[in-house]
Amino acid sequence: MGCLLLILFSPQLSLLPILPIRSMSCQAVGRAGTEDSTGGDFGGKMKDSFEEIDREVDLDMGWHKGQVAAARPKRSPPYVKALHWLKQKGNAFLLALGHGLRAVARVVFFPVISPLGYTKRFDIHGDMIVIKRSLGRRIFEGLLTRLVLTPVVLAIFFALLVYFSTHPEPILAEQTPEAQGLYFKRVTLISSDDQRLSAWYVPPIKAEELLINQEDILNQKWPAVVVSHGLGQSHEHYLSLAKSLHDAGFGILLLDLRGQGESAKGVVTFGIRERLDILAGVRYLRELPNIDPSKICLVGHDMAATSSLHAAMLDSSIKAVVADGLWPQFHQRVERIFDNSRMPTKWMAPLYDLAFEISLRERLDQIDPGSLLKSIHTQPVLFVAYNSPENASIPDLMNMAASVPAHHEVMVANSGDGSPAGGDSAATLAAVNQRVTQFLCTSANWSGPTLKGQETVRKLFENRVK
């Protein structure tokens, strides 16, 4: 009876939680009335009254005649249900993938599936009513949202692009100087910014010479050269040049630049911080007892050519520089990369330059070959030019070479892709190696060992070998 009074005089209360209790209570009361010892008709009347109330409630709630209330409007798009299914059935990876796809869908298809494209409210029964906004408002919100999200998406895209382009997969050497019949030892260098570098050092002294004339050989001072490879290479690519320089009496340090080859992982800065790697190699050679510190030269290919010029500008005691396959200005190279005939992507080049400077906190004008060459006043420079889109064009290289205040020379290779880094014909490679060796010997004022009897020692060993 208490339940009945509560229902009749408190209609504003929710019926859903009370109806089961009310039904159970009414049934109990009906049974009690039926089983009354007086045998009256009170129980039957109460039962009819309760059934009448039940019919009225069923009519109001849409439960009469066994019908089920109409389904509520869908509150979520189908992909949300798929996410719930992944959460219950899938693993963590599928769940994360689903969330990612949902985020992308909200951006790409806005306002088609975005909640901002609809107005939501609830009726007195708690059912959600979705009212679509006008087409004009949806278009306006779509354009506005895209204008807001476009800079964010572009920033994320270029940040990822800069990261992957400055962290290339290292190329490991498959051959060592032993393939050229040269003795070498592996050395580890530390740059001034604490970057661990790997290098191969080939001493100028032959093992047979050291055994025959040890005292005189160790007293001889030899010139040396730091050889640095280009982007996506290792010091294996200069083994043939190392052989030529070694035969001329040079000590050779084949250096793996940061983030490449066997050196520790690091950010490849396309020649900006790589100058510190080259200066670390120069410092190592100067500390060797049998190397003449005043006759240390540099050979750099590709981006290492720019780094070598930068290092020579910072250290005027470097004797000479060979810029092999010099890069053009950085923004020109980026424009060539983004210049696609199939898609209009050239506009992305300035944005990449900006993202590069922001991410690395370095200015790109530091690797501008034009400004670097004007600052080299004492060291002679040899430019090796190639007809390759990845290198500076021959006319541009001629103009840059003319801006060098010091002595400079230009060699134009006959092949297409160029450099002792491989891929050229044997004749072109031999010509480049010979020209580089001659230039370094002349620049370092080196004509061979000055010890008396040196040639006699070599001929003596050759006779013994025979």
ZIBEL-V746328 format. One record per residue. N is the residue number from 1. RES is the residue in one letter. SS is DSSP state (2 for helix, 1 for strand, 0 for the rest). PSI is psi in degrees with one decimal (* if undefined). D_FIRST is the distance of its C-alpha to the first C-alpha in Angstrom with 2 decimals. Layout:
n->N res->RES ss->SS psi->PSI d_first->D_FIRST
n->N res->RES ss->SS psi->PSI d_first->D_FIRST
This chain:
n->1 res->M ss->0 psi->-37.8 d_first->0.00
n->2 res->G ss->2 psi->-40.5 d_first->3.79
n->3 res->C ss->2 psi->-40.4 d_first->5.39
n->4 res->L ss->2 psi->-44.5 d_first->5.06
n->5 res->L ss->2 psi->-38.8 d_first->6.35
n->6 res->L ss->2 psi->-37.3 d_first->8.64
n->7 res->I ss->2 psi->-44.0 d_first->9.92
n->8 res->L ss->2 psi->-41.8 d_first->10.66
n->9 res->F ss->2 psi->-1.5 d_first->12.34
n->10 res->S ss->0 psi->63.1 d_first->13.95
n->11 res->P ss->0 psi->-19.6 d_first->15.78
n->12 res->Q ss->0 psi->-14.2 d_first->18.69
n->13 res->L ss->0 psi->153.3 d_first->17.14
n->14 res->S ss->0 psi->134.3 d_first->18.20
n->15 res->L ss->0 psi->-21.0 d_first->16.06
n->16 res->L ss->2 psi->-47.1 d_first->18.20
n->17 res->P ss->2 psi->-16.1 d_first->17.04
n->18 res->I ss->2 psi->-29.0 d_first->13.27
n->19 res->L ss->2 psi->-45.0 d_first->13.61
n->20 res->P ss->2 psi->-41.1 d_first->14.57
n->21 res->I ss->2 psi->-41.9 d_first->11.75
n->22 res->R ss->2 psi->-43.1 d_first->9.22
n->23 res->S ss->2 psi->-43.2 d_first->11.45
n->24 res->M ss->2 psi->-40.3 d_first->11.69
n->25 res->S ss->2 psi->-40.6 d_first->8.04
n->26 res->C ss->2 psi->-40.8 d_first->8.06
n->27 res->Q ss->2 psi->-40.1 d_first->11.37
n->28 res->A ss->2 psi->-41.8 d_first->10.58
n->29 res->V ss->2 psi->-38.8 d_first->8.16
n->30 res->G ss->2 psi->-41.7 d_first->11.00
n->31 res->R ss->2 psi->-39.1 d_first->13.52
n->32 res->A ss->2 psi->-40.3 d_first->12.24
n->33 res->G ss->2 psi->-37.9 d_first->12.36
n->34 res->T ss->2 psi->-35.2 d_first->15.69
n->35 res->E ss->0 psi->13.0 d_first->17.05
n->36 res->D ss->0 psi->139.9 d_first->16.24
n->37 res->S ss->0 psi->-20.5 d_first->19.59
n->38 res->T ss->0 psi->-21.3 d_first->19.82
n->39 res->G ss->0 psi->14.0 d_first->20.24
n->40 res->G ss->0 psi->-177.9 d_first->18.58
n->41 res->D ss->0 psi->10.7 d_first->17.44
n->42 res->F ss->2 psi->-41.1 d_first->13.78
n->43 res->G ss->2 psi->-39.4 d_first->12.81
n->44 res->G ss->2 psi->-40.9 d_first->15.15
n->45 res->K ss->2 psi->-41.5 d_first->13.95
n->46 res->M ss->2 psi->-38.5 d_first->10.35
n->47 res->K ss->2 psi->-40.8 d_first->12.27
n->48 res->D ss->2 psi->-37.7 d_first->14.58
n->49 res->S ss->2 psi->-42.7 d_first->12.12
n->50 res->F ss->2 psi->-37.9 d_first->10.83
n->51 res->E ss->2 psi->-36.8 d_first->14.53
n->52 res->E ss->2 psi->-42.4 d_first->15.51
n->53 res->I ss->2 psi->-41.2 d_first->13.45
n->54 res->D ss->2 psi->-40.6 d_first->15.01
n->55 res->R ss->2 psi->-38.8 d_first->18.35
n->56 res->E ss->2 psi->-42.8 d_first->18.16
n->57 res->V ss->2 psi->-41.5 d_first->17.46
n->58 res->D ss->2 psi->-36.6 d_first->20.20
n->59 res->L ss->2 psi->-43.2 d_first->22.48
n->60 res->D ss->2 psi->-38.9 d_first->22.13
n->61 res->M ss->2 psi->-2.5 d_first->22.71
n->62 res->G ss->0 psi->23.6 d_first->25.45
n->63 res->W ss->0 psi->0.3 d_first->23.89
n->64 res->H ss->2 psi->157.4 d_first->24.14
n->65 res->K ss->2 psi->29.9 d_first->26.70
n->66 res->G ss->2 psi->7.5 d_first->27.06
n->67 res->Q ss->0 psi->150.5 d_first->28.77
n->68 res->V ss->0 psi->142.3 d_first->28.80
n->69 res->A ss->0 psi->149.7 d_first->28.83
n->70 res->A ss->0 psi->143.9 d_first->32.38
n->71 res->A ss->0 psi->142.3 d_first->34.01
n->72 res->R ss->0 psi->155.9 d_first->34.32
n->73 res->P ss->0 psi->149.4 d_first->37.84
n->74 res->K ss->0 psi->127.3 d_first->39.88
n->75 res->R ss->0 psi->-14.9 d_first->39.68
n->76 res->S ss->0 psi->145.3 d_first->42.75
n->77 res->P ss->0 psi->165.5 d_first->46.10
n->78 res->P ss->2 psi->-32.4 d_first->46.94
n->79 res->Y ss->2 psi->-24.4 d_first->49.12
n->80 res->V ss->2 psi->-39.5 d_first->46.16
n->81 res->K ss->2 psi->-36.7 d_first->44.47
n->82 res->A ss->2 psi->-37.3 d_first->47.79
n->83 res->L ss->2 psi->-40.7 d_first->47.74
n->84 res->H ss->2 psi->-37.7 d_first->44.33
n->85 res->W ss->2 psi->-40.3 d_first->45.76
n->86 res->L ss->2 psi->-37.2 d_first->48.81
n->87 res->K ss->2 psi->-34.5 d_first->46.70
n->88 res->Q ss->2 psi->-39.0 d_first->44.97
n->89 res->K ss->2 psi->-30.7 d_first->47.97
n->90 res->G ss->0 psi->178.4 d_first->51.08
n->91 res->N ss->0 psi->-175.5 d_first->53.05
n->92 res->A ss->2 psi->-36.5 d_first->53.69
n->93 res->F ss->2 psi->-45.1 d_first->56.72
n->94 res->L ss->2 psi->-35.3 d_first->54.90
n->95 res->L ss->2 psi->-44.7 d_first->52.09
n->96 res->A ss->2 psi->-39.7 d_first->54.66
n->97 res->L ss->2 psi->-40.1 d_first->56.49
n->98 res->G ss->2 psi->-42.1 d_first->53.35
n->99 res->H ss->2 psi->-39.0 d_first->52.72
n->100 res->G ss->2 psi->-44.0 d_first->56.36
n->101 res->L ss->2 psi->-35.6 d_first->56.23
n->102 res->R ss->2 psi->-41.6 d_first->53.14
n->103 res->A ss->2 psi->-42.4 d_first->54.97
n->104 res->V ss->2 psi->-40.3 d_first->58.04
n->105 res->A ss->2 psi->-38.1 d_first->56.07
n->106 res->R ss->2 psi->-34.2 d_first->54.49
n->107 res->V ss->2 psi->-46.4 d_first->57.99
n->108 res->V ss->2 psi->-42.7 d_first->59.82
n->109 res->F ss->0 psi->13.0 d_first->57.35
n->110 res->F ss->0 psi->139.7 d_first->56.02
n->111 res->P ss->0 psi->25.5 d_first->54.34
n->112 res->V ss->0 psi->-44.6 d_first->53.51
n->113 res->I ss->0 psi->5.1 d_first->51.00
n->114 res->S ss->0 psi->142.0 d_first->50.66
n->115 res->P ss->2 psi->-23.6 d_first->47.41
n->116 res->L ss->2 psi->-14.3 d_first->49.69
n->117 res->G ss->2 psi->2.8 d_first->50.38
n->118 res->Y ss->1 psi->158.5 d_first->46.83
n->119 res->T ss->1 psi->133.2 d_first->44.21
n->120 res->K ss->1 psi->139.7 d_first->40.64
n->121 res->R ss->1 psi->170.0 d_first->37.37
n->122 res->F ss->1 psi->140.8 d_first->33.69
n->123 res->D ss->0 psi->-175.2 d_first->31.50
n->124 res->I ss->0 psi->-19.9 d_first->27.92
n->125 res->H ss->0 psi->0.2 d_first->26.76
n->126 res->G ss->0 psi->5.2 d_first->28.89
n->127 res->D ss->0 psi->138.1 d_first->31.60
n->128 res->M ss->1 psi->133.3 d_first->35.15
n->129 res->I ss->1 psi->124.3 d_first->37.57
n->130 res->V ss->1 psi->122.3 d_first->41.26
n->131 res->I ss->1 psi->119.1 d_first->43.79
n->132 res->K ss->1 psi->138.2 d_first->47.42
n->133 res->R ss->0 psi->168.2 d_first->49.77
n->134 res->S ss->0 psi->156.2 d_first->52.88
n->135 res->L ss->2 psi->-41.2 d_first->55.91
n->136 res->G ss->2 psi->-41.9 d_first->58.09
n->137 res->R ss->2 psi->-37.5 d_first->55.72
n->138 res->R ss->2 psi->-40.3 d_first->55.32
n->139 res->I ss->2 psi->-42.9 d_first->59.12
n->140 res->F ss->2 psi->-45.8 d_first->59.62
n->141 res->E ss->2 psi->-35.8 d_first->57.12
n->142 res->G ss->2 psi->-46.3 d_first->58.69
n->143 res->L ss->2 psi->-42.5 d_first->62.18
n->144 res->L ss->2 psi->-42.9 d_first->61.12
n->145 res->T ss->2 psi->-40.2 d_first->59.38
n->146 res->R ss->2 psi->-37.0 d_first->62.38
n->147 res->L ss->2 psi->-34.6 d_first->64.71
n->148 res->V ss->2 psi->-38.9 d_first->62.71
n->149 res->L ss->2 psi->-23.7 d_first->62.38
n->150 res->T ss->2 psi->-48.6 d_first->65.95
n->151 res->P ss->2 psi->-35.1 d_first->67.65
n->152 res->V ss->2 psi->-45.7 d_first->65.15
n->153 res->V ss->2 psi->-42.0 d_first->65.65
n->154 res->L ss->2 psi->-39.6 d_first->69.42
n->155 res->A ss->2 psi->-43.5 d_first->69.51
n->156 res->I ss->2 psi->-41.7 d_first->67.68
n->157 res->F ss->2 psi->-48.4 d_first->69.91
n->158 res->F ss->2 psi->-29.8 d_first->73.16
n->159 res->A ss->2 psi->-43.1 d_first->72.09
n->160 res->L ss->2 psi->-38.4 d_first->71.58
n->161 res->L ss->2 psi->-42.8 d_first->74.83
n->162 res->V ss->2 psi->-40.8 d_first->76.79
n->163 res->Y ss->2 psi->-49.6 d_first->75.32
n->164 res->F ss->2 psi->-30.7 d_first->76.22
n->165 res->S ss->2 psi->-24.5 d_first->79.63
n->166 res->T ss->0 psi->3.4 d_first->80.50
n->167 res->H ss->0 psi->63.3 d_first->79.34
n->168 res->P ss->0 psi->160.3 d_first->81.32
n->169 res->E ss->0 psi->125.0 d_first->81.50
n->170 res->P ss->0 psi->141.9 d_first->84.56
n->171 res->I ss->0 psi->117.4 d_first->87.52
n->172 res->L ss->0 psi->143.8 d_first->89.10
n->173 res->A ss->0 psi->138.7 d_first->92.82
n->174 res->E ss->0 psi->-17.5 d_first->93.99
n->175 res->Q ss->0 psi->158.0 d_first->97.60
n->176 res->T ss->0 psi->170.7 d_first->99.26
n->177 res->P ss->2 psi->-18.5 d_first->102.73
n->178 res->E ss->2 psi->-25.0 d_first->103.98
n->179 res->A ss->2 psi->-22.3 d_first->103.90
n->180 res->Q ss->2 psi->8.6 d_first->106.71
n->181 res->G ss->0 psi->27.7 d_first->108.54
n->182 res->L ss->0 psi->137.5 d_first->107.49
n->183 res->Y ss->0 psi->142.6 d_first->106.47
n->184 res->F ss->0 psi->166.2 d_first->103.34
n->185 res->K ss->1 psi->146.8 d_first->100.77
n->186 res->R ss->1 psi->133.5 d_first->97.14
n->187 res->V ss->1 psi->154.8 d_first->96.39
n->188 res->T ss->1 psi->128.1 d_first->93.26
n->189 res->L ss->1 psi->155.8 d_first->93.39
n->190 res->I ss->1 psi->120.7 d_first->91.06
n->191 res->S ss->0 psi->172.7 d_first->91.07
n->192 res->S ss->0 psi->-17.9 d_first->90.86
n->193 res->D ss->0 psi->26.8 d_first->87.14
n->194 res->D ss->0 psi->35.0 d_first->86.51
n->195 res->Q ss->0 psi->126.4 d_first->86.37
n->196 res->R ss->1 psi->128.3 d_first->87.61
n->197 res->L ss->1 psi->145.9 d_first->90.23
n->198 res->S ss->1 psi->142.6 d_first->91.94
n->199 res->A ss->1 psi->159.7 d_first->95.62
n->200 res->W ss->1 psi->127.5 d_first->98.61
n->201 res->Y ss->1 psi->123.5 d_first->101.85
n->202 res->V ss->1 psi->109.0 d_first->105.08
n->203 res->P ss->0 psi->152.8 d_first->108.00
n->204 res->P ss->0 psi->-13.7 d_first->111.32
n->205 res->I ss->0 psi->130.0 d_first->113.23
n->206 res->K ss->0 psi->148.7 d_first->113.79
n->207 res->A ss->2 psi->-38.6 d_first->113.52
n->208 res->E ss->2 psi->-34.8 d_first->117.06
n->209 res->E ss->2 psi->-37.4 d_first->118.49
n->210 res->L ss->2 psi->-35.5 d_first->116.80
n->211 res->L ss->2 psi->-34.0 d_first->118.31
n->212 res->I ss->2 psi->-41.4 d_first->121.82
n->213 res->N ss->0 psi->64.9 d_first->122.10
n->214 res->Q ss->2 psi->-43.5 d_first->119.23
n->215 res->E ss->2 psi->-46.4 d_first->120.86
n->216 res->D ss->2 psi->-36.2 d_first->121.93
n->217 res->I ss->2 psi->-41.7 d_first->118.78
n->218 res->L ss->2 psi->-21.8 d_first->116.48
n->219 res->N ss->2 psi->-9.7 d_first->118.56
n->220 res->Q ss->0 psi->138.5 d_first->118.18
n->221 res->K ss->0 psi->130.1 d_first->115.68
n->222 res->W ss->1 psi->150.1 d_first->113.90
n->223 res->P ss->1 psi->164.7 d_first->111.97
n->224 res->A ss->1 psi->161.8 d_first->108.32
n->225 res->V ss->1 psi->139.4 d_first->105.74
n->226 res->V ss->1 psi->118.3 d_first->101.94
n->227 res->V ss->1 psi->122.4 d_first->100.76
n->228 res->S ss->1 psi->138.0 d_first->97.21
n->229 res->H ss->0 psi->176.1 d_first->95.45
n->230 res->G ss->0 psi->-170.1 d_first->93.32
n->231 res->L ss->0 psi->133.3 d_first->89.65
n->232 res->G ss->0 psi->26.9 d_first->88.27
n->233 res->Q ss->0 psi->-177.8 d_first->91.38
n->234 res->S ss->0 psi->171.9 d_first->92.72
n->235 res->H ss->2 psi->-2.5 d_first->96.09
n->236 res->E ss->2 psi->-28.7 d_first->97.09
n->237 res->H ss->2 psi->-11.1 d_first->98.06
n->238 res->Y ss->2 psi->24.0 d_first->101.06
n->239 res->L ss->2 psi->-38.5 d_first->102.74
n->240 res->S ss->2 psi->-37.9 d_first->105.70
n->241 res->L ss->2 psi->-37.4 d_first->106.27
n->242 res->A ss->2 psi->-37.9 d_first->105.98
n->243 res->K ss->2 psi->-43.8 d_first->108.74
n->244 res->S ss->2 psi->-43.2 d_first->110.99
n->245 res->L ss->2 psi->-37.0 d_first->110.41
n->246 res->H ss->2 psi->-39.6 d_first->110.92
n->247 res->D ss->2 psi->-27.2 d_first->114.24
n->248 res->A ss->0 psi->-8.2 d_first->115.28
n->249 res->G ss->0 psi->20.8 d_first->114.54
n->250 res->F ss->0 psi->144.0 d_first->111.15
n->251 res->G ss->1 psi->137.5 d_first->108.33
n->252 res->I ss->1 psi->131.4 d_first->105.12
n->253 res->L ss->1 psi->106.1 d_first->101.54
n->254 res->L ss->1 psi->111.6 d_first->99.19
n->255 res->L ss->1 psi->131.1 d_first->95.98
n->256 res->D ss->1 psi->119.1 d_first->92.42
n->257 res->L ss->0 psi->165.0 d_first->90.68
n->258 res->R ss->0 psi->139.2 d_first->87.23
n->259 res->G ss->0 psi->7.0 d_first->84.38
n->260 res->Q ss->0 psi->158.5 d_first->86.83
n->261 res->G ss->0 psi->-132.8 d_first->88.68
n->262 res->E ss->0 psi->-0.2 d_first->88.44
n->263 res->S ss->0 psi->162.0 d_first->87.67
n->264 res->A ss->0 psi->153.3 d_first->84.30
n->265 res->K ss->0 psi->138.6 d_first->81.50
n->266 res->G ss->0 psi->179.0 d_first->81.57
n->267 res->V ss->0 psi->124.6 d_first->81.34
n->268 res->V ss->0 psi->117.3 d_first->84.14
n->269 res->T ss->0 psi->15.5 d_first->85.21
n->270 res->F ss->0 psi->34.1 d_first->87.88
n->271 res->G ss->0 psi->-8.1 d_first->90.72
n->272 res->I ss->0 psi->-60.3 d_first->89.33
n->273 res->R ss->0 psi->-12.4 d_first->88.61
n->274 res->E ss->2 psi->-20.2 d_first->90.77
n->275 res->R ss->2 psi->-30.8 d_first->93.78
n->276 res->L ss->2 psi->-32.9 d_first->92.67
n->277 res->D ss->2 psi->-43.9 d_first->92.85
n->278 res->I ss->2 psi->-39.9 d_first->96.42
n->279 res->L ss->2 psi->-31.6 d_first->97.44
n->280 res->A ss->2 psi->-37.3 d_first->96.07
n->281 res->G ss->2 psi->-38.3 d_first->98.38
n->282 res->V ss->2 psi->-41.9 d_first->101.32
n->283 res->R ss->2 psi->-38.3 d_first->100.65
n->284 res->Y ss->2 psi->-43.9 d_first->100.63
n->285 res->L ss->2 psi->-36.8 d_first->103.98
n->286 res->R ss->2 psi->-23.0 d_first->105.61
n->287 res->E ss->0 psi->-8.6 d_first->104.77
n->288 res->L ss->0 psi->137.0 d_first->106.63
n->289 res->P ss->0 psi->-27.2 d_first->110.11
n->290 res->N ss->0 psi->12.1 d_first->112.01
n->291 res->I ss->1 psi->134.4 d_first->110.53
n->292 res->D ss->1 psi->112.1 d_first->112.32
n->293 res->P ss->1 psi->-15.6 d_first->109.64
n->294 res->S ss->1 psi->1.4 d_first->111.60
n->295 res->K ss->1 psi->53.8 d_first->111.52
n->296 res->I ss->1 psi->127.0 d_first->107.85
n->297 res->C ss->1 psi->168.7 d_first->106.83
n->298 res->L ss->1 psi->140.1 d_first->103.60
n->299 res->V ss->1 psi->123.3 d_first->102.74
n->300 res->G ss->1 psi->140.1 d_first->99.41
n->301 res->H ss->1 psi->143.7 d_first->98.04
n->302 res->D ss->0 psi->-126.4 d_first->95.40
n->303 res->M ss->2 psi->-24.4 d_first->93.09
n->304 res->A ss->2 psi->-20.8 d_first->95.11
n->305 res->A ss->2 psi->-42.7 d_first->98.09
n->306 res->T ss->2 psi->-41.7 d_first->96.27
n->307 res->S ss->2 psi->-38.5 d_first->95.29
n->308 res->S ss->2 psi->-41.3 d_first->98.93
n->309 res->L ss->2 psi->-39.5 d_first->100.18
n->310 res->H ss->2 psi->-41.4 d_first->97.62
n->311 res->A ss->2 psi->-39.5 d_first->98.67
n->312 res->A ss->2 psi->-33.1 d_first->102.34
n->313 res->M ss->2 psi->-36.7 d_first->101.60
n->314 res->L ss->2 psi->-28.9 d_first->99.98
n->315 res->D ss->0 psi->99.2 d_first->102.74
n->316 res->S ss->0 psi->-10.7 d_first->106.20
n->317 res->S ss->0 psi->-8.7 d_first->107.86
n->318 res->I ss->0 psi->134.5 d_first->106.60
n->319 res->K ss->0 psi->-43.6 d_first->109.73
n->320 res->A ss->1 psi->161.9 d_first->108.65
n->321 res->V ss->1 psi->136.9 d_first->105.65
n->322 res->V ss->1 psi->114.6 d_first->105.23
n->323 res->A ss->1 psi->98.3 d_first->102.45
n->324 res->D ss->1 psi->115.2 d_first->101.89
n->325 res->G ss->0 psi->52.9 d_first->99.73
n->326 res->L ss->0 psi->138.6 d_first->98.56
n->327 res->W ss->0 psi->152.5 d_first->95.24
n->328 res->P ss->0 psi->-170.8 d_first->95.23
n->329 res->Q ss->0 psi->147.0 d_first->93.15
n->330 res->F ss->2 psi->-44.0 d_first->89.61
n->331 res->H ss->2 psi->-28.7 d_first->88.01
n->332 res->Q ss->2 psi->-39.8 d_first->90.52
n->333 res->R ss->2 psi->-39.5 d_first->89.58
n->334 res->V ss->2 psi->-39.2 d_first->85.87
n->335 res->E ss->2 psi->-38.1 d_first->86.60
n->336 res->R ss->2 psi->-37.0 d_first->88.42
n->337 res->I ss->2 psi->-42.1 d_first->85.48
n->338 res->F ss->2 psi->-6.6 d_first->83.00
n->339 res->D ss->0 psi->100.8 d_first->85.45
n->340 res->N ss->0 psi->125.4 d_first->84.12
n->341 res->S ss->0 psi->-22.9 d_first->85.64
n->342 res->R ss->0 psi->-29.5 d_first->82.53
n->343 res->M ss->0 psi->140.7 d_first->79.99
n->344 res->P ss->0 psi->82.3 d_first->80.47
n->345 res->T ss->0 psi->5.9 d_first->79.71
n->346 res->K ss->0 psi->-26.2 d_first->82.67
n->347 res->W ss->0 psi->-15.3 d_first->80.59
n->348 res->M ss->2 psi->-15.9 d_first->78.74
n->349 res->A ss->2 psi->-49.1 d_first->81.89
n->350 res->P ss->2 psi->-34.1 d_first->81.71
n->351 res->L ss->2 psi->-37.1 d_first->78.03
n->352 res->Y ss->2 psi->-42.1 d_first->78.96
n->353 res->D ss->2 psi->-43.8 d_first->81.73
n->354 res->L ss->2 psi->-44.6 d_first->79.31
n->355 res->A ss->2 psi->-36.0 d_first->76.72
n->356 res->F ss->2 psi->-46.2 d_first->79.54
n->357 res->E ss->2 psi->-38.2 d_first->80.75
n->358 res->I ss->2 psi->-42.4 d_first->77.27
n->359 res->S ss->2 psi->-42.3 d_first->76.30
n->360 res->L ss->2 psi->-9.7 d_first->79.59
n->361 res->R ss->0 psi->42.0 d_first->80.38
n->362 res->E ss->0 psi->147.8 d_first->83.92
n->363 res->R ss->0 psi->136.4 d_first->86.01
n->364 res->L ss->2 psi->-18.6 d_first->87.50
n->365 res->D ss->2 psi->-10.0 d_first->90.75
n->366 res->Q ss->2 psi->-23.7 d_first->91.66
n->367 res->I ss->2 psi->26.8 d_first->92.47
n->368 res->D ss->0 psi->112.0 d_first->94.34
n->369 res->P ss->2 psi->-34.5 d_first->97.64
n->370 res->G ss->2 psi->-47.1 d_first->99.57
n->371 res->S ss->2 psi->-33.0 d_first->98.90
n->372 res->L ss->2 psi->-42.9 d_first->99.44
n->373 res->L ss->2 psi->-33.2 d_first->102.81
n->374 res->K ss->2 psi->-17.3 d_first->104.13
n->375 res->S ss->0 psi->-2.2 d_first->103.49
n->376 res->I ss->0 psi->107.0 d_first->105.63
n->377 res->H ss->0 psi->-20.5 d_first->109.10
n->378 res->T ss->0 psi->-35.7 d_first->110.87
n->379 res->Q ss->0 psi->131.7 d_first->109.51
n->380 res->P ss->1 psi->147.7 d_first->110.82
n->381 res->V ss->1 psi->132.4 d_first->108.18
n->382 res->L ss->1 psi->123.6 d_first->108.43
n->383 res->F ss->1 psi->128.0 d_first->106.09
n->384 res->V ss->1 psi->114.7 d_first->105.49
n->385 res->A ss->1 psi->148.8 d_first->104.19
n->386 res->Y ss->0 psi->150.4 d_first->102.62
n->387 res->N ss->0 psi->73.3 d_first->101.77
n->388 res->S ss->0 psi->137.1 d_first->98.07
n->389 res->P ss->0 psi->-18.4 d_first->95.11
n->390 res->E ss->0 psi->-9.2 d_first->93.57
n->391 res->N ss->0 psi->166.6 d_first->96.60
n->392 res->A ss->0 psi->140.3 d_first->98.26
n->393 res->S ss->0 psi->156.1 d_first->100.49
n->394 res->I ss->2 psi->-43.7 d_first->104.20
n->395 res->P ss->2 psi->-41.8 d_first->105.03
n->396 res->D ss->2 psi->-38.9 d_first->102.28
n->397 res->L ss->2 psi->-36.5 d_first->103.48
n->398 res->M ss->2 psi->-42.1 d_first->107.04
n->399 res->N ss->2 psi->-40.1 d_first->105.96
n->400 res->M ss->2 psi->-39.3 d_first->103.99
n->401 res->A ss->2 psi->-35.2 d_first->106.95
n->402 res->A ss->2 psi->-19.4 d_first->109.26
n->403 res->S ss->0 psi->-4.7 d_first->107.15
n->404 res->V ss->0 psi->121.8 d_first->107.87
n->405 res->P ss->0 psi->-32.0 d_first->110.45
n->406 res->A ss->0 psi->-179.4 d_first->111.68
n->407 res->H ss->0 psi->139.2 d_first->113.46
n->408 res->H ss->1 psi->152.7 d_first->111.36
n->409 res->E ss->1 psi->154.8 d_first->111.87
n->410 res->V ss->1 psi->128.6 d_first->109.96
n->411 res->M ss->1 psi->127.7 d_first->109.95
n->412 res->V ss->1 psi->115.4 d_first->108.53
n->413 res->A ss->0 psi->153.7 d_first->107.48
n->414 res->N ss->0 psi->-21.3 d_first->108.20
n->415 res->S ss->0 psi->174.7 d_first->104.91
n->416 res->G ss->0 psi->-50.3 d_first->101.66
n->417 res->D ss->0 psi->-16.5 d_first->98.90
n->418 res->G ss->0 psi->166.2 d_first->101.14
n->419 res->S ss->0 psi->151.4 d_first->101.33
n->420 res->P ss->0 psi->3.8 d_first->102.28
n->421 res->A ss->0 psi->4.3 d_first->98.60
n->422 res->G ss->0 psi->160.5 d_first->99.35
n->423 res->G ss->0 psi->-13.6 d_first->99.37
n->424 res->D ss->0 psi->168.6 d_first->102.91
n->425 res->S ss->0 psi->157.9 d_first->106.09
n->426 res->A ss->2 psi->-35.3 d_first->108.15
n->427 res->A ss->2 psi->-43.4 d_first->110.97
n->428 res->T ss->2 psi->-42.4 d_first->108.79
n->429 res->L ss->2 psi->-43.1 d_first->107.14
n->430 res->A ss->2 psi->-37.2 d_first->110.52
n->431 res->A ss->2 psi->-41.9 d_first->111.84
n->432 res->V ss->2 psi->-45.6 d_first->108.92
n->433 res->N ss->2 psi->-41.0 d_first->109.29
n->434 res->Q ss->2 psi->-42.9 d_first->113.01
n->435 res->R ss->2 psi->-41.3 d_first->112.70
n->436 res->V ss->2 psi->-43.8 d_first->110.06
n->437 res->T ss->2 psi->-43.6 d_first->112.19
n->438 res->Q ss->2 psi->-41.3 d_first->115.30
n->439 res->F ss->2 psi->-43.2 d_first->113.54
n->440 res->L ss->2 psi->-38.7 d_first->112.14
n->441 res->C ss->2 psi->-41.6 d_first->115.50
n->442 res->T ss->2 psi->-44.1 d_first->117.22
n->443 res->S ss->2 psi->-36.2 d_first->114.62
n->444 res->A ss->0 psi->2.3 d_first->114.65
n->445 res->N ss->0 psi->50.4 d_first->118.44
n->446 res->W ss->0 psi->122.8 d_first->118.22
n->447 res->S ss->0 psi->4.9 d_first->120.96
n->448 res->G ss->0 psi->176.7 d_first->120.35
n->449 res->P ss->0 psi->140.6 d_first->120.93
n->450 res->T ss->0 psi->-1.3 d_first->123.71
n->451 res->L ss->0 psi->140.5 d_first->124.73
n->452 res->K ss->0 psi->139.8 d_first->128.20
n->453 res->G ss->0 psi->7.9 d_first->128.42
n->454 res->Q ss->2 psi->-45.4 d_first->124.89
n->455 res->E ss->2 psi->-33.9 d_first->126.02
n->456 res->T ss->2 psi->-38.8 d_first->128.31
n->457 res->V ss->2 psi->-44.0 d_first->125.37
n->458 res->R ss->2 psi->-43.2 d_first->123.38
n->459 res->K ss->2 psi->-35.7 d_first->126.36
n->460 res->L ss->2 psi->-43.6 d_first->127.04
n->461 res->F ss->2 psi->-41.3 d_first->123.50
n->462 res->E ss->2 psi->-38.0 d_first->123.67
n->463 res->N ss->2 psi->-36.5 d_first->126.95
n->464 res->R ss->2 psi->-37.9 d_first->125.44
n->465 res->V ss->2 psi->-39.2 d_first->122.51
n->466 res->K ss->0 psi->* d_first->124.92
